[in-house]
């Protein structure tokens, strides 16, 4: 702040981290975690209605491996999903800097 300015009580507050930090669920971006849980729950419903109950345990392992992969990708690069979606559906990132 510049010299000579006074702080007005009630207007000088810290920004809540939810405004500027990514929303993570179990260490991965929320959208991807919800999508992965939805896929696994669909698989669970299929197993419950059509297969023996013993098949639930491998599905739990598949969910755990998938969630761990999402967590590791997020630790490696917090914006990995933005880059992936941009490369798949948007204009591609420039491979080198083009001046001018």
C-alpha positions in Angstrom: 0.0 0.0 0.0 1.1 3.6 -0.7 2.3 5.9 2.0 -0.3 7.9 4.0 -3.2 5.4 3.4 -5.1 4.0 6.3 -6.6 0.5 6.4 -10.4 0.5 6.6 -11.5 -2.0 9.1 -13.5 -4.8 7.6 -12.3 -4.3 4.0 -8.8 -5.6 4.5 -9.2 -9.4 4.6 -7.3 -12.3 3.3 -8.6 -14.1 0.2 -10.1 -17.5 1.0 -7.9 -20.3 -0.5 -10.9 -21.8 -2.2 -11.0 -18.9 -4.6 -7.5 -19.3 -6.0 -6.5 -22.9 -5.2 -7.6 -25.9 -7.2 -10.5 -27.9 -5.7 -9.0 -31.4 -5.0 -10.9 -34.5 -3.8 -8.6 -37.2 -2.4 -5.6 -35.6 -3.9 -6.9 -35.3 -7.5 -8.9 -32.7 -9.3 -12.6 -32.9 -8.3 -14.0 -33.3 -11.8 -11.7 -36.3 -12.6 -12.3 -37.9 -9.2 -16.1 -37.7 -9.7 -15.8 -39.1 -13.2 -13.7 -42.0 -12.0 -16.0 -42.7 -9.0 -19.0 -42.7 -11.4 -17.3 -45.2 -13.7 -16.4 -47.5 -10.8 -19.9 -47.2 -9.3 -21.4 -48.2 -12.6 -19.1 -51.2 -12.6 -20.1 -52.0 -9.0 -23.8 -51.9 -10.0 -23.1 -54.2 -12.9 -21.2 -56.6 -10.6 -23.9 -56.6 -7.9 -26.7 -57.5 -10.4 -24.9 -59.8 -12.8 -21.7 -61.3 -11.3 -20.8 -63.1 -8.0 -20.0 -60.8 -5.1 -16.3 -61.9 -5.1 -15.8 -59.7 -8.2 -16.2 -56.6 -6.1 -12.6 -57.0 -4.7 -10.8 -56.7 -8.0 -13.0 -53.6 -8.8 -11.9 -52.0 -5.5 -8.3 -52.6 -6.6 -8.9 -51.0 -10.0 -10.5 -48.0 -8.3 -7.5 -47.7 -5.9 -5.0 -47.9 -8.8 -6.9 -45.4 -10.9 -7.2 -42.9 -8.0 -3.5 -43.3 -7.2 -2.7 -42.6 -10.8 -4.8 -39.4 -10.7 -3.1 -38.3 -7.4 0.4 -38.9 -8.8 -0.4 -37.0 -12.0 -1.6 -34.1 -9.8 1.6 -34.2 -7.7 3.7 -34.3 -10.9 1.9 -31.4 -12.6 -1.1 -29.7 -10.9 -2.4 -28.5 -14.2 -2.1 -31.8 -16.1 -5.8 -32.0 -16.9 -5.8 -28.5 -18.4 -2.9 -29.4 -20.7 -4.5 -32.7 -21.7 -7.9 -31.2 -22.5 -6.2 -28.3 -24.4 -4.1 -30.8 -26.5 -7.1 -33.1 -27.2 -9.9 -30.6 -27.9 -8.5 -27.1 -28.2 -5.9 -25.3 -30.2 -2.6 -27.0 -29.7 0.1 -25.3 -27.6 2.9 -23.9 -29.7 5.9 -26.1 -29.7 8.3 -23.2 -29.6 8.2 -19.5 -29.1 7.4 -17.6 -32.2 8.6 -14.0 -31.9 6.9 -11.3 -33.6 
